[in-house]
Amino acid sequence: MSKTTQQVDEVVIRFAGDSGDGMQLTGGRFTETTAIVGNDLSTLPDFPAEIRAPAGSLAGVSAFQIKFSSKDIHTPGDEPDVLVAMNPAALKVHQKELPPGSTIICNANAFSPKNLKLAGYETNPLEDGTLDDYYTLYSIEMGKIVALACEDMELPSKTVDRTKNFFALGLLFWIYDRPTQSTKDWLNVKFGKRPELVEANIRALDAGYNYGETTEIFTTRYTVDKASLPAGTYRNVVGNYALSLGLAAAAEKSKLELFYGGYPITPASDILHTLAAWKHLGIKTFQAEDEIAGIGSVIGAAFAGNLGITATSGPGVALKAEALGLAIIAELPLVIINVQRGGPSTGLPTKTEQSDLLQAMYGRNGEAPMPVIASATPGDCFYAAYEACRIAVKYMTPVMLLTDGYLANGSEPWQVPQLDELKDFDVSFADESNLTDGEFMAYTRDKKTLARPWAIPGTEGLEHRIGGIEKEDLTGNVSYDPDNHHYMVETRAKKVDTVAQDFGPTEIFGDAHGDLLILSWGGTKGSCRSAAEALQADGQKVSHVHLRWVHPFPNDLGEILIKFKNVLMPEINYGQLIKMVRAEFLIDAKGLNQVRGKPISSSDIQQAAKDLIG
């Protein structure tokens, strides 16, 4: 039977299986190859929350979704066009999100009576016809085929069976016209000391590719042209890695030593792992025994004249709250990265949520404001990290940087910047010029930024008091004077508000007035932008504004909001930013709130917009 080739603009694929089936690895290799081909792409890894869930159970399903396109895209896709299900549980969990007409590729060997029972199936869905009317189903004995491919290698059957994910990868490479060589090169590096594993996985990869080429059940291949991207050097980048690069760039640009102190917590742990490997860049890392020790070490580092960084997730921020108050009253520059995850307490460690905005704003005793910046995409994590460091040093204040699980683990093509393209990062330490009548005043302030001087301890003539007790203006002496306390609280708040002078004009996607403004922050940007594009194409008077800094708000935000009849604010929480916007600008904004541990979909935003404007 002859094969045909069909050109398409975009495709969404979801790989799903047991957490031990290598779905993240499979998705990662498909992503890297797609980046090499030159498509625009966006990914959504979905890890199981159960660390050691029983094999074949619903709780142990791991998934990886990728959307790739010849056009500029903003999200990993609302629904998959193709589901690769390596076992019944993966099919059970993800089938409900498949639109009619989509394709399902299953590993038939995993649909055993035991696995079917674990997944809650009474009959085998590959054989009972329940899928046939809605989907294009391909039931393939992947385990049997890889066993045949490796039968002369005398490897343990479990080792051979583990290669079935590379069979699935090879098949998808064939269907979507992807090369295999880069993956083979990667395998040679990854398992270089185990040549038998290299060969087994390559055999499985080739078996999958050749299965698509030779079998008669696949009659069509699909091609996706290269995306038109601005000229430059690109790489595929994961959010946590991009963020780590941004911190390193800030250290290089500022000529400050970077000190990272933190406790490894999901999903922020990779930041510590990445920075720890960069000792040759002069970066110092400290793996603390708990969150309080982590923030304490960073406060000490900032006091000593270093670029102090810590990273955590919501529960860790709660533990750091008292120490953050100390950093605020001492007016020390450090960056607290909060990779948000779902739920209170332990909650959903591997699932995404915009859960901690109000904690970032108000989660400390007393009046203790700090600037809060939120990254918008995996690649933007680089720039958000750099900007957080720059603002912390310029204004002598702690800065909270919010990302989330989706941004931390997701990836996209990223244009590698040149260091000289980044904003200037000026650092000045206190010296004799800061003396007043021969005495150092720790709380004199820069007239433009209200920042106090940064005095390195041990510098002769710059002795000063520091600590958590309220300080007297100018001198830094301990003060219980009520008027001084009011003045210092007010001044610290004004300093944070002054950060807004560093923002440029707010970008409006669409007209500056209309029926509806979609207002987003953090990782919802892509879905909101996609929704706005679709609504505009449909003739709707809809615009989109994305907030990078959520505290302080841009100075022009109020003027923008009042020019729209309606404001819609999609959030992956129960309405946190909307409370702040309503309070600040007294507008009747409407929320679209989902707390499902997943990114909000563009289609849901479009529907909410249509319901709002009629």
C-alpha positions as CSV (number, residue, x, y, z in Angstrom):
1,M,0.0,0.0,0.0
2,S,1.4,3.4,-0.9
3,K,2.1,6.0,1.7
4,T,0.9,9.6,1.4
5,T,2.2,12.8,3.0
6,Q,0.0,15.5,4.4
7,Q,1.1,19.0,5.5
8,V,-0.4,20.4,8.8
9,D,0.2,23.6,10.7
10,E,0.3,22.2,14.2
11,V,0.0,19.0,16.2
12,V,-0.5,18.2,19.9
13,I,0.9,14.8,21.1
14,R,0.6,13.4,24.6
15,F,2.7,10.5,25.8
16,A,1.3,8.7,28.8
17,G,2.3,5.7,30.9
18,D,3.5,4.5,34.3
19,S,6.0,6.8,36.0
20,G,8.6,4.1,35.2
21,D,7.8,4.0,31.5
22,G,10.1,6.9,30.6
23,M,7.4,9.2,29.4
24,Q,9.3,12.4,30.4
25,L,12.4,11.1,28.7
26,T,10.4,10.2,25.6
27,G,8.7,13.5,25.5
28,G,12.0,15.3,26.1
29,R,13.7,13.5,23.1
30,F,10.7,14.3,20.8
31,T,10.9,17.9,22.0
32,E,14.7,18.2,21.4
33,T,14.3,16.7,17.9
34,T,11.4,19.1,17.1
35,A,13.5,22.0,18.2
36,I,16.3,20.9,15.8
37,V,13.8,20.6,13.0
38,G,12.9,24.3,13.6
39,N,9.2,24.2,14.7
40,D,7.9,26.5,17.4
41,L,6.9,24.3,20.4
42,S,5.6,24.3,23.9
43,T,5.6,21.5,26.4
44,L,3.7,20.4,29.5
45,P,5.2,17.6,31.6
46,D,2.7,16.1,34.0
47,F,4.3,14.1,36.8
48,P,2.4,11.8,39.2
49,A,2.0,13.2,42.7
50,E,2.5,9.7,44.1
51,I,6.2,9.1,44.4
52,R,5.9,5.3,44.4
53,A,2.5,4.6,43.2
54,P,1.9,0.9,42.3
55,A,2.7,0.1,38.6
56,G,-0.4,0.2,36.5
57,S,-2.4,2.3,38.9
58,L,-4.3,5.5,38.0
59,A,-2.3,7.5,40.6
60,G,1.0,6.5,39.0
61,V,0.3,7.8,35.5
62,S,3.0,10.1,34.1
63,A,2.4,12.2,30.9
64,F,4.2,14.6,28.6
65,Q,2.4,16.9,26.2
66,I,4.0,18.8,23.3
67,K,2.5,21.1,20.8
68,F,4.6,22.0,17.8
69,S,3.8,24.2,14.9
70,S,4.9,26.1,11.8
71,K,3.4,29.2,13.4
72,D,4.0,31.2,16.6
73,I,2.3,29.4,19.4
74,H,1.8,30.2,23.1
75,T,0.6,27.0,24.8
76,P,1.2,23.3,24.9
77,G,-2.4,22.8,23.5
78,D,-5.8,22.4,25.1
79,E,-6.5,18.8,23.7
80,P,-4.2,16.2,22.2
81,D,-4.5,15.2,18.6
82,V,-2.6,12.0,19.4
83,L,-2.5,10.0,22.7
84,V,0.2,7.4,23.1
85,A,-1.0,5.2,26.0
86,M,1.5,2.7,27.2
87,N,-1.0,0.9,29.6
88,P,-4.7,0.8,30.5
89,A,-4.3,3.4,33.3
90,A,-2.8,5.9,30.9
91,L,-5.7,5.4,28.6
92,K,-8.2,5.7,31.5
93,V,-6.8,8.9,32.9
94,H,-6.4,10.7,29.6
95,Q,-9.2,9.5,27.3
96,K,-11.7,11.9,28.7
97,E,-9.6,14.8,27.4
98,L,-9.5,13.5,23.9
99,P,-11.7,15.2,21.3
100,P,-13.7,13.0,18.9
101,G,-11.6,12.0,15.8
102,S,-8.3,12.0,17.6
103,T,-5.8,9.2,17.4
104,I,-4.9,6.7,20.1
105,I,-1.8,4.5,19.9
106,C,-1.7,1.8,22.6
107,N,0.8,-0.7,23.7
108,A,-1.4,-3.8,23.5
109,N,1.0,-6.0,25.5
110,A,0.3,-3.9,28.6
111,F,-3.5,-4.5,28.5
112,S,-3.3,-7.7,30.6
113,P,-6.2,-8.7,32.9
114,K,-4.2,-7.5,35.9
115,N,-3.5,-4.0,34.4
116,L,-7.1,-3.7,33.2
117,K,-8.4,-4.5,36.7
118,L,-6.0,-1.9,38.2
119,A,-7.3,0.7,35.8
120,G,-10.9,-0.1,36.5
121,Y,-11.8,-1.7,33.2
122,E,-14.3,-4.6,33.1
123,T,-13.4,-5.4,29.5
124,N,-10.5,-4.6,27.2
125,P,-11.2,-1.3,25.5
126,L,-8.9,-2.3,22.6
127,E,-11.1,-5.2,21.8
128,D,-14.7,-4.3,22.9
129,G,-15.3,-1.7,20.3
130,T,-16.0,1.2,22.8
131,L,-13.3,3.4,21.2
132,D,-14.0,2.7,17.5
133,D,-16.8,5.1,16.9
134,Y,-14.9,8.1,18.4
135,Y,-11.2,7.7,17.7
136,T,-8.7,6.2,15.3
137,L,-7.2,3.4,17.3
138,Y,-3.9,1.7,16.7
139,S,-3.3,-1.3,19.0
140,I,0.4,-2.4,18.7
141,E,2.2,-5.1,20.5
142,M,5.2,-2.9,21.4
143,G,6.6,-5.2,24.1
144,K,6.6,-8.2,21.7
145,I,8.2,-6.2,18.9
146,V,11.1,-4.9,21.0
147,A,11.6,-8.4,22.4
148,L,12.0,-9.7,18.8
149,A,14.3,-6.8,17.9
150,C,16.6,-7.6,20.8
151,E,16.2,-11.4,20.9
152,D,19.9,-12.1,20.0
153,M,21.3,-9.7,22.7
154,E,20.8,-12.0,25.7
155,L,19.5,-9.2,27.8
156,P,17.1,-9.6,30.8
157,S,13.5,-9.4,29.7
158,K,12.8,-6.4,32.0
159,T,15.7,-4.5,30.4
160,V,14.4,-5.1,26.9
161,D,10.8,-4.2,27.9
162,R,12.0,-0.9,29.2
163,T,12.9,0.1,25.6
164,K,9.3,0.1,24.5
165,N,9.1,3.8,25.0
166,F,11.8,4.2,22.3
167,F,9.7,2.1,20.0
168,A,6.8,4.5,20.5
169,L,9.2,7.4,20.0
170,G,10.5,5.9,16.7
171,L,7.0,5.4,15.5
172,L,6.0,9.1,16.2
173,F,9.3,10.2,14.5
174,W,8.1,8.4,11.4
175,I,4.5,9.6,11.5
176,Y,5.7,13.3,11.8
177,D,8.8,13.1,9.7
178,R,11.3,13.7,12.4
179,P,15.0,12.5,12.1
180,T,16.3,9.8,14.5
181,Q,20.0,10.6,14.5
182,S,20.1,13.2,17.3
183,T,18.4,10.7,19.6
184,K,20.9,8.0,18.7
185,D,23.7,10.4,19.4
186,W,22.1,11.3,22.8
187,L,21.8,7.6,23.6
188,N,25.5,7.1,22.9
189,V,26.3,9.8,25.4
190,K,23.7,8.9,28.0
191,F,24.6,5.2,28.1
192,G,28.1,5.4,26.9
193,K,29.4,3.1,29.6
194,R,26.6,0.5,28.9
195,P,26.9,-0.2,25.1
196,E,24.3,-3.0,25.4
197,L,21.7,-0.4,26.5
198,V,22.6,1.9,23.7
199,E,22.1,-0.8,21.2
200,A,18.9,-2.1,22.7
201,N,17.3,1.3,22.7
202,I,18.5,2.1,19.2
203,R,17.1,-1.2,18.0
204,A,13.7,-0.3,19.6
205,L,13.8,3.2,18.1
206,D,14.5,1.8,14.6
207,A,11.9,-0.9,15.1
208,G,9.3,1.8,15.8
209,Y,10.4,3.9,12.8
210,N,10.4,0.9,10.5
211,Y,7.0,-0.3,11.8
212,G,5.5,3.0,10.6
213,E,7.3,2.7,7.3
214,T,6.5,-1.0,6.5
215,T,3.2,-1.8,8.1
216,E,0.0,-1.2,6.2
217,I,-2.0,0.2,9.1
218,F,-0.2,3.6,8.8
219,T,-0.9,5.1,5.3
220,T,-0.2,8.8,6.0
221,R,2.7,10.8,7.3
222,Y,2.5,14.4,8.4
223,T,4.9,17.2,7.9
224,V,5.1,20.5,9.9
225,D,7.2,23.2,8.3
226,K,9.8,25.3,10.2
227,A,8.4,28.2,12.1
228,S,9.4,31.7,11.1
229,L,11.4,33.0,14.0
230,P,13.6,36.1,14.4
231,A,17.2,35.5,13.4
232,G,19.4,34.4,16.2
233,T,20.8,31.4,18.1
234,Y,18.1,29.2,19.7
235,R,18.0,26.4,22.1
236,N,15.2,24.5,23.7
237,V,15.0,25.5,27.3
238,V,13.2,24.3,30.4
239,G,11.9,27.0,32.8
240,N,14.0,26.1,35.9
241,Y,17.2,25.9,33.7
242,A,16.4,29.3,32.1
243,L,15.9,30.8,35.5
244,S,19.2,29.5,36.7
245,L,20.9,31.0,33.6
246,G,19.2,34.3,34.5
247,L,20.7,34.3,38.0
248,A,24.1,33.5,36.6
249,A,23.8,36.3,34.1
250,A,22.9,38.7,36.9
251,A,26.0,37.7,38.8
252,E,28.2,38.1,35.7
253,K,26.7,41.5,34.8
254,S,26.8,42.9,38.3
255,K,30.2,41.4,39.2
256,L,28.7,40.2,42.4
257,E,29.3,36.7,43.8
258,L,26.2,34.6,43.6
259,F,25.3,32.7,46.8
260,Y,22.4,30.3,46.7
261,G,21.1,28.8,49.9
262,G,18.0,26.6,50.0
263,Y,16.3,23.4,50.9
264,P,15.5,21.2,47.9
265,I,11.7,21.2,47.4
266,T,9.5,20.1,44.5
267,P,9.3,21.7,42.0
268,A,12.2,24.1,42.7
269,S,14.9,21.5,43.4
270,D,16.4,21.7,39.9
271,I,17.5,25.3,40.5
272,L,19.8,24.1,43.2
273,H,21.0,21.1,41.2
274,T,21.8,23.3,38.2
275,L,23.6,26.1,40.1
276,A,25.6,23.5,42.1
277,A,27.1,22.3,38.8
278,W,28.4,25.8,38.0
279,K,31.1,26.2,40.7
280,H,33.5,27.0,37.9
281,L,31.5,30.2,37.4
282,G,32.2,31.3,41.0
283,I,28.7,30.4,42.1
284,K,28.4,29.1,45.7
285,T,25.5,26.8,46.7
286,F,24.4,25.6,50.1
287,Q,21.9,22.8,50.6
288,A,20.3,23.7,53.8
289,E,18.6,21.2,56.2
290,D,15.4,23.2,56.3
291,E,13.8,26.3,54.8
292,I,14.6,28.6,57.7
293,A,18.3,27.8,57.5
294,G,18.2,28.4,53.8
295,I,16.8,31.9,54.0
296,G,19.0,32.7,57.0
297,S,22.1,31.9,55.0
298,V,20.9,34.1,52.2
299,I,20.3,37.0,54.5
300,G,23.8,36.7,55.8
301,A,25.2,36.5,52.2
302,A,23.3,39.7,51.2
303,F,24.6,41.5,54.3
304,A,28.1,40.5,53.4
305,G,27.7,42.0,49.9
306,N,26.8,39.0,47.8
307,L,23.9,38.4,45.4
308,G,21.8,36.2,47.7
309,I,19.2,33.8,46.2
310,T,16.9,31.2,47.6
311,A,14.2,29.1,45.9
312,T,11.3,27.1,47.3
313,S,7.6,26.4,46.9
314,G,4.6,27.6,48.8
315,P,5.0,25.6,52.0
316,G,8.7,26.8,52.1
317,V,7.7,30.4,51.7
318,A,5.4,30.0,54.7
319,L,8.4,28.8,56.8
320,K,10.6,31.6,55.5
321,A,8.0,34.3,56.4
322,E,9.6,35.6,59.7
323,A,13.1,35.8,58.1
324,L,11.7,37.7,55.1
325,G,10.4,40.3,57.6
326,L,14.0,40.6,58.8
327,A,15.3,41.1,55.3
328,I,12.7,43.8,54.7
329,I,13.3,45.8,57.8
330,A,17.1,45.4,57.3
331,E,16.6,46.5,53.6
332,L,18.9,43.9,52.2
333,P,18.9,42.8,48.5
334,L,18.0,39.2,48.0
335,V,15.7,37.2,45.7
336,I,13.2,34.6,46.9
337,I,12.0,32.3,44.1
338,N,8.7,30.6,44.7
339,V,7.9,27.9,42.2
340,Q,4.2,27.6,43.0
341,R,2.4,24.3,43.3
342,G,-1.1,23.2,44.0
343,G,-2.9,23.3,47.3
344,P,-2.3,24.1,50.9
345,S,0.0,22.1,53.1
346,T,1.7,19.4,51.0
347,G,-1.1,19.7,48.5
348,L,-0.1,18.7,44.9
349,P,3.7,18.9,44.8
350,T,3.9,18.0,41.1
351,K,0.9,20.0,39.8
352,T,0.8,23.6,38.8
353,E,-1.2,26.4,40.4
354,Q,-1.0,30.2,40.9
355,S,-1.5,29.5,44.6
356,D,0.8,32.0,46.4
357,L,0.2,35.5,45.1
358,L,-1.6,36.7,48.3
359,Q,1.1,35.0,50.4
360,A,3.8,36.8,48.4
361,M,1.9,40.1,49.0
362,Y,0.8,39.7,52.6
363,G,2.3,36.6,54.1
364,R,4.4,38.3,56.7
365,N,3.7,39.9,60.1
366,G,3.5,43.7,60.2
367,E,3.6,46.0,57.2
368,A,6.2,44.3,55.2
369,P,5.9,45.0,51.5
370,M,8.2,43.7,48.8
371,P,8.2,43.8,45.0
372,V,6.7,40.7,43.3
373,I,7.5,39.7,39.7
374,A,6.1,36.7,37.9
375,S,7.6,35.0,34.9
376,A,5.3,34.3,31.9
377,T,6.8,31.5,29.9
378,P,9.7,29.0,30.4
379,G,12.1,31.2,28.4
380,D,10.9,34.3,30.3
381,C,12.1,32.8,33.5
382,F,15.6,33.9,32.4
383,Y,14.6,37.6,32.1
384,A,12.4,37.5,35.2
385,A,15.3,36.2,37.3
386,Y,17.7,38.7,35.9
387,E,15.2,41.6,36.5
388,A,14.4,40.4,40.1
389,C,18.2,40.5,40.9
390,R,18.6,43.9,39.3
391,I,15.7,45.5,41.1
392,A,16.7,43.9,44.5
393,V,20.2,45.5,44.3
394,K,19.0,48.9,42.8
395,Y,16.3,49.4,45.4
396,M,17.9,47.5,48.3
397,T,14.9,45.3,49.0
398,P,14.1,41.6,48.9
399,V,12.2,40.6,45.7
400,M,9.8,37.7,45.3
401,L,9.9,35.9,42.0
402,L,6.9,33.7,41.2
403,T,7.0,30.9,38.7
404,D,4.9,27.7,38.8
405,G,5.2,24.0,38.1
406,Y,4.1,24.4,34.5
407,L,6.7,27.1,33.8
408,A,9.4,25.3,35.8
409,N,9.2,22.0,33.9
410,G,7.8,23.2,30.6
411,S,10.0,24.1,27.6
412,E,10.0,26.3,24.5
413,P,12.5,27.5,21.9
414,W,14.5,30.3,23.4
415,Q,16.7,32.9,21.6
416,V,19.9,33.0,23.5
417,P,20.6,36.7,24.4
418,Q,24.0,38.4,24.4
419,L,25.2,39.7,27.8
420,D,25.6,43.2,26.5
421,E,21.9,43.2,25.4
422,L,20.8,43.0,29.0
423,K,19.9,46.0,31.1
424,D,22.8,47.7,32.9
425,F,23.3,46.3,36.4
426,D,25.0,49.0,38.5
427,V,26.2,48.1,42.0
428,S,27.7,50.6,44.4
429,F,28.8,49.8,47.9
430,A,29.0,52.4,50.6
431,D,32.3,54.2,51.2
432,E,33.6,57.4,52.8
433,S,31.3,59.5,50.6
434,N,28.4,58.1,52.7
435,L,29.7,59.5,55.9
436,T,28.0,62.5,57.6
437,D,30.2,64.5,59.9
438,G,32.5,61.5,60.0
439,E,29.8,59.0,60.9
440,F,28.1,56.4,58.7
441,M,24.3,56.7,58.5
442,A,22.9,53.3,57.6
443,Y,19.5,54.7,56.6
444,T,20.2,57.7,54.5
445,R,18.5,57.2,51.1
446,D,19.0,57.7,47.4
447,K,16.6,60.4,46.4
448,K,15.4,58.6,43.3
449,T,15.2,55.0,44.5
450,L,14.9,55.5,48.3
451,A,17.5,52.7,48.6
452,R,19.7,52.8,51.7
453,P,23.5,52.4,51.3
454,W,24.9,48.8,51.1
455,A,27.8,48.7,53.5
456,I,30.1,45.7,53.6
457,P,30.7,44.5,57.1
458,G,34.2,44.9,58.3
459,T,34.8,48.1,56.3
460,E,36.5,50.6,58.5
461,G,34.4,53.6,59.3
462,L,31.1,52.0,58.1
463,E,30.2,50.3,61.3
464,H,26.4,50.2,61.7
465,R,23.6,48.4,63.6
466,I,21.4,45.9,61.8
467,G,18.6,43.6,63.0
468,G,14.9,43.1,63.3
469,I,14.1,45.8,65.8
470,E,12.8,49.0,64.2
471,K,15.5,51.4,63.1
472,E,15.8,55.1,63.6
473,D,15.7,57.1,60.4
474,L,19.2,57.9,59.2
475,T,21.2,56.5,62.1
476,G,19.9,52.9,62.1
477,N,19.8,53.0,65.9
478,V,17.1,51.0,67.6
479,S,14.0,53.1,68.0
480,Y,10.6,52.7,69.7
481,D,9.4,56.2,68.8
482,P,5.9,55.9,67.3
483,D,6.3,58.7,64.8
484,N,9.6,57.2,63.6
485,H,8.0,53.8,63.2
486,H,5.2,55.3,61.1
487,Y,7.7,57.1,58.9
488,M,9.9,54.0,58.4
489,V,6.9,51.8,57.5
490,E,5.7,54.5,55.1
491,T,9.1,54.9,53.5
492,R,9.6,51.2,53.0
493,A,6.2,51.0,51.2
494,K,7.0,54.1,49.1
495,K,10.3,52.5,48.1
496,V,8.5,49.4,46.8
497,D,6.0,51.6,44.9
498,T,8.9,53.5,43.4
499,V,10.0,50.4,41.6
500,A,7.3,51.1,39.1
501,Q,9.4,53.9,37.6
502,D,11.6,51.1,36.1
503,F,8.6,49.7,34.1
504,G,8.1,50.8,30.5
505,P,4.6,51.5,29.1
506,T,2.2,48.5,29.5
507,E,1.9,46.6,26.2
508,I,-1.7,46.1,25.0
509,F,-2.3,43.3,22.5
510,G,-5.2,44.7,20.5
511,D,-6.9,48.1,20.7
512,A,-6.6,50.4,23.7
513,H,-10.4,50.3,24.2
514,G,-13.1,47.8,23.5
515,D,-15.7,45.4,24.8
516,L,-13.3,43.2,26.8
517,L,-9.8,43.2,28.3
518,I,-8.3,39.9,29.3
519,L,-5.9,40.6,32.1
520,S,-3.4,37.9,33.0
521,W,-0.3,37.3,35.2
522,G,2.3,34.5,35.4
523,G,1.9,31.3,33.4
524,T,-1.6,32.1,32.1
525,K,-0.1,34.4,29.5
526,G,0.0,31.9,26.7
527,S,-3.6,30.7,27.1
528,C,-4.8,34.3,27.4
529,R,-2.9,35.5,24.3
530,S,-4.2,32.5,22.3
531,A,-7.7,33.2,23.4
532,A,-7.4,36.9,22.5
533,E,-6.0,36.0,19.0
534,A,-8.9,33.6,18.4
535,L,-11.5,36.1,19.6
536,Q,-10.0,38.9,17.5
537,A,-10.0,36.7,14.4
538,D,-13.7,36.1,15.1
539,G,-14.3,39.9,15.0
540,Q,-14.6,40.5,18.7
541,K,-13.3,43.8,20.2
542,V,-11.1,42.0,22.7
543,S,-7.6,43.0,23.9
544,H,-5.1,41.4,26.2
545,V,-2.7,42.8,28.9
546,H,-0.2,40.7,30.7
547,L,1.2,41.8,34.1
548,R,4.8,41.0,34.7
549,W,5.1,42.9,37.9
550,V,2.2,42.2,40.2
551,H,3.5,44.5,42.9
552,P,3.7,47.3,42.4
553,F,1.3,47.6,39.5
554,P,2.3,49.5,36.5
555,N,1.6,53.2,36.8
556,D,-0.6,53.2,33.7
557,L,-2.7,50.1,34.5
558,G,-5.6,52.1,35.9
559,E,-5.9,54.2,32.8
560,I,-6.0,51.1,30.7
561,L,-8.6,49.2,32.7
562,I,-11.2,52.0,32.6
563,K,-11.3,52.1,28.8
564,F,-12.9,48.6,28.5
565,K,-16.5,47.7,29.2
566,N,-15.5,44.4,30.8
567,V,-12.4,42.9,32.4
568,L,-11.8,39.2,32.5
569,M,-9.1,37.7,34.8
570,P,-8.3,34.0,34.3
571,E,-6.3,32.6,37.2
572,I,-5.3,29.1,38.4
573,N,-6.5,29.9,41.9
574,Y,-9.7,31.0,43.5
575,G,-9.3,34.7,42.7
576,Q,-6.1,36.2,44.1
577,L,-5.0,38.9,41.7
578,I,-8.6,39.9,41.1
579,K,-8.9,40.9,44.8
580,M,-5.9,43.2,44.4
581,V,-7.2,44.7,41.2
582,R,-10.7,45.3,42.5
583,A,-9.3,46.9,45.7
584,E,-6.8,49.1,43.9
585,F,-8.8,50.3,40.9
586,L,-12.5,49.8,42.1
587,I,-13.5,48.0,38.9
588,D,-16.0,45.2,38.5
589,A,-13.6,42.7,37.0
590,K,-14.8,39.1,36.5
591,G,-12.8,36.0,37.3
592,L,-12.3,32.7,35.6
593,N,-10.9,30.5,38.3
594,Q,-9.8,26.9,38.0
595,V,-7.8,24.9,40.6
596,R,-7.4,21.6,38.8
597,G,-3.6,21.4,39.0
598,K,-3.4,22.0,35.3
599,P,-2.9,25.1,33.1
600,I,-6.1,26.9,32.2
601,S,-7.2,26.2,28.6
602,S,-7.5,28.8,25.8
603,S,-10.9,27.4,24.9
604,D,-12.2,27.9,28.4
605,I,-11.1,31.5,28.3
606,Q,-12.7,32.1,24.9
607,Q,-16.0,30.7,26.2
608,A,-15.9,32.9,29.4
609,A,-15.1,35.9,27.2
610,K,-18.1,35.2,24.9
611,D,-20.4,34.7,27.9
612,L,-19.3,38.0,29.4
613,I,-19.7,40.2,26.3
614,G,-22.7,38.4,24.9
